[in-house]
Amino acid sequence: MKNAKRILAAAGIILLVGMYAATIVFACIDSPHTYNSLKISIGLTILIPVLLWIYTAMYHYIKQRRDANQNVSNGKNE
């Protein structure tokens, strides 16, 4: 699972860097469709880190519950 977390973190970083670059490019280009693209880019720049944080929080929560359930089913009390 550690490798999966690293891969997802790397993918998140790549997505964020791409969105930052896209935001800068869309802000500099003067085109009729640029405004909508800029809004989407800024929205995703906010949404991607939030989703990554939610994924991480859920992973830790589920792991703690699974570990607690395994300790109870094995007869170990914490």
Backbone as CSV, one residue per row, in Angstrom:
resi,resn,N_x,N_y,N_z,CA_x,CA_y,CA_z,C_x,C_y,C_z
1,MET,0.822,-1.189,0.000,0.000,0.000,0.000,0.870,1.259,0.000
2,LYS,2.083,1.128,0.517,2.975,2.282,0.566,3.310,2.763,-0.846
3,ASN,3.514,1.810,-1.768,3.804,2.193,-3.150,2.607,2.870,-3.806
4,ALA,1.410,2.405,-3.487,0.207,3.016,-4.050,0.077,4.462,-3.572
5,LYS,0.397,4.716,-2.304,0.334,6.081,-1.777,1.356,6.970,-2.481
6,ARG,2.541,6.426,-2.729,3.566,7.205,-3.419,3.147,7.518,-4.849
7,ILE,2.576,6.541,-5.515,2.129,6.740,-6.898,1.017,7.788,-6.942
8,LEU,0.059,7.693,-6.028,-1.024,8.680,-6.000,-0.509,10.068,-5.642
9,ALA,0.465,10.138,-4.739,1.050,11.439,-4.395,1.763,12.040,-5.600
10,ALA,2.508,11.218,-6.319,3.206,11.709,-7.510,2.206,12.157,-8.576
11,ALA,1.135,11.388,-8.745,0.109,11.771,-9.719,-0.554,13.085,-9.314
12,GLY,-0.797,13.257,-8.034,-1.384,14.504,-7.553,-0.469,15.695,-7.790
13,ILE,0.824,15.496,-7.553,1.780,16.575,-7.795,1.819,16.942,-9.273
14,ILE,1.840,15.929,-10.125,1.865,16.176,-11.575,0.598,16.918,-12.013
15,LEU,-0.542,16.485,-11.498,-1.801,17.165,-11.837,-1.790,18.615,-11.365
16,LEU,-1.303,18.848,-10.147,-1.275,20.220,-9.632,-0.346,21.113,-10.440
17,VAL,0.834,20.621,-10.757,1.772,21.410,-11.556,1.160,21.709,-12.922
18,GLY,0.512,20.724,-13.514,-0.153,20.932,-14.800,-1.267,21.956,-14.713
19,MET,-2.032,21.894,-13.611,-3.116,22.862,-13.447,-2.583,24.265,-13.198
20,TYR,-1.485,24.387,-12.442,-0.888,25.710,-12.246,-0.397,26.275,-13.578
21,ALA,0.261,25.439,-14.362,0.748,25.888,-15.664,-0.424,26.270,-16.571
22,ALA,-1.481,25.453,-16.561,-2.646,25.760,-17.389,-3.303,27.065,-16.946
23,THR,-3.356,27.293,-15.643,-3.951,28.531,-15.139,-3.181,29.744,-15.638
24,ILE,-1.860,29.664,-15.590,-1.027,30.780,-16.067,-1.217,30.997,-17.567
25,VAL,-1.228,29.909,-18.324,-1.391,30.015,-19.779,-2.762,30.589,-20.117
26,PHE,-3.816,30.082,-19.460,-5.161,30.568,-19.752,-5.330,32.033,-19.349
27,ALA,-4.624,32.454,-18.300,-4.714,33.858,-17.882,-4.051,34.792,-18.889
28,CYS,-3.059,34.293,-19.616,-2.317,35.125,-20.573,-2.911,35.116,-21.976
29,ILE,-3.699,34.124,-22.316,-4.250,34.000,-23.668,-5.564,34.779,-23.757
30,ASP,-5.750,35.444,-24.861,-6.987,36.182,-25.096,-7.789,35.444,-26.163
31,SER,-8.770,34.677,-25.694,-9.615,33.898,-26.581,-11.013,33.827,-25.966
32,PRO,-12.045,33.601,-26.766,-13.402,33.532,-26.199,-13.593,32.379,-25.205
33,HIS,-12.870,31.287,-25.385,-13.042,30.115,-24.517,-12.086,30.132,-23.325
34,THR,-11.223,31.095,-23.277,-10.197,31.122,-22.233,-10.794,31.355,-20.852
35,TYR,-11.806,32.178,-20.744,-12.376,32.494,-19.436,-12.947,31.243,-18.772
36,ASN,-13.683,30.436,-19.537,-14.226,29.197,-18.977,-13.106,28.222,-18.614
37,SER,-12.100,28.140,-19.459,-10.973,27.261,-19.161,-10.235,27.723,-17.912
38,LEU,-10.102,29.017,-17.737,-9.449,29.570,-16.558,-10.248,29.243,-15.295
39,LYS,-11.561,29.377,-15.358,-12.397,29.044,-14.207,-12.281,27.565,-13.849
40,ILE,-12.294,26.695,-14.844,-12.159,25.263,-14.599,-10.788,24.950,-14.006
41,SER,-9.770,25.563,-14.548,-8.411,25.340,-14.068,-8.254,25.771,-12.609
42,ILE,-8.775,26.924,-12.272,-8.695,27.397,-10.888,-9.508,26.491,-9.964
43,GLY,-10.671,26.070,-10.409,-11.492,25.159,-9.605,-10.800,23.834,-9.343
44,LEU,-10.184,23.272,-10.369,-9.474,22.009,-10.188,-8.215,22.170,-9.350
45,THR,-7.610,23.350,-9.402,-6.444,23.612,-8.571,-6.832,23.571,-7.093
46,ILE,-8.047,23.934,-6.782,-8.540,23.852,-5.409,-9.060,22.447,-5.111
47,LEU,-9.761,21.840,-6.050,-10.418,20.561,-5.828,-9.444,19.395,-5.678
48,ILE,-8.388,19.356,-6.459,-7.458,18.218,-6.430,-6.802,18.058,-5.058
49,PRO,-6.245,19.104,-4.448,-5.674,18.902,-3.111,-6.712,18.490,-2.068
50,VAL,-7.922,19.016,-2.187,-8.981,18.637,-1.251,-9.300,17.157,-1.387
51,LEU,-9.422,16.679,-2.616,-9.701,15.262,-2.836,-8.552,14.386,-2.351
52,LEU,-7.315,14.815,-2.557,-6.176,14.056,-2.047,-6.176,14.019,-0.527
53,TRP,-6.549,15.119,0.108,-6.620,15.146,1.565,-7.718,14.208,2.065
54,ILE,-8.867,14.219,1.402,-9.970,13.332,1.784,-9.549,11.871,1.624
55,TYR,-8.864,11.546,0.529,-8.394,10.188,0.319,-7.452,9.769,1.438
56,THR,-6.534,10.625,1.804,-5.575,10.302,2.854,-6.275,10.121,4.200
57,ALA,-7.211,11.014,4.518,-7.938,10.909,5.782,-8.762,9.621,5.831
58,MET,-9.428,9.290,4.737,-10.214,8.054,4.688,-9.326,6.824,4.814
59,TYR,-8.161,6.846,4.191,-7.230,5.722,4.280,-6.823,5.482,5.728
60,HIS,-6.455,6.558,6.427,-6.042,6.416,7.823,-7.204,5.935,8.696
61,TYR,-8.393,6.450,8.465,-9.565,6.056,9.234,-9.888,4.585,9.026
62,ILE,-9.894,4.147,7.771,-10.220,2.749,7.471,-9.140,1.823,8.020
63,LYS,-7.891,2.225,7.923,-6.800,1.403,8.439,-6.904,1.256,9.953
64,GLN,-7.202,2.329,10.656,-7.346,2.257,12.109,-8.507,1.357,12.505
65,ARG,-9.612,1.462,11.805,-10.772,0.601,12.113,-10.460,-0.860,11.832
66,ARG,-9.769,-1.117,10.717,-9.418,-2.497,10.374,-8.474,-3.089,11.421
67,ASP,-7.484,-2.301,11.839,-6.548,-2.770,12.860,-7.258,-3.011,14.189
68,ALA,-8.176,-2.126,14.551,-8.929,-2.295,15.793,-9.804,-3.535,15.726
69,ASN,-10.438,-3.783,14.589,-11.281,-4.967,14.441,-10.452,-6.243,14.471
70,GLN,-9.263,-6.216,13.902,-8.406,-7.393,13.934,-7.943,-7.684,15.352
71,ASN,-7.642,-6.658,16.136,-7.218,-6.853,17.524,-8.350,-7.427,18.359
72,VAL,-9.567,-6.971,18.148,-10.721,-7.483,18.882,-11.007,-8.914,18.493
73,SER,-10.938,-9.234,17.196,-11.253,-10.593,16.752,-10.167,-11.577,17.178
74,ASN,-8.950,-11.118,17.405,-7.872,-11.987,17.867,-7.847,-12.097,19.384
75,GLY,-8.715,-11.390,20.060,-8.767,-11.459,21.516,-7.842,-10.497,22.214
76,LYS,-7.256,-9.608,21.485,-6.362,-8.614,22.080,-7.152,-7.344,22.373
77,ASN,-6.964,-6.827,23.537,-7.589,-5.563,23.891,-6.514,-4.495,23.991
78,GLU,-6.853,-3.315,23.554,-5.856,-2.236,23.610,-6.010,-1.458,24.874
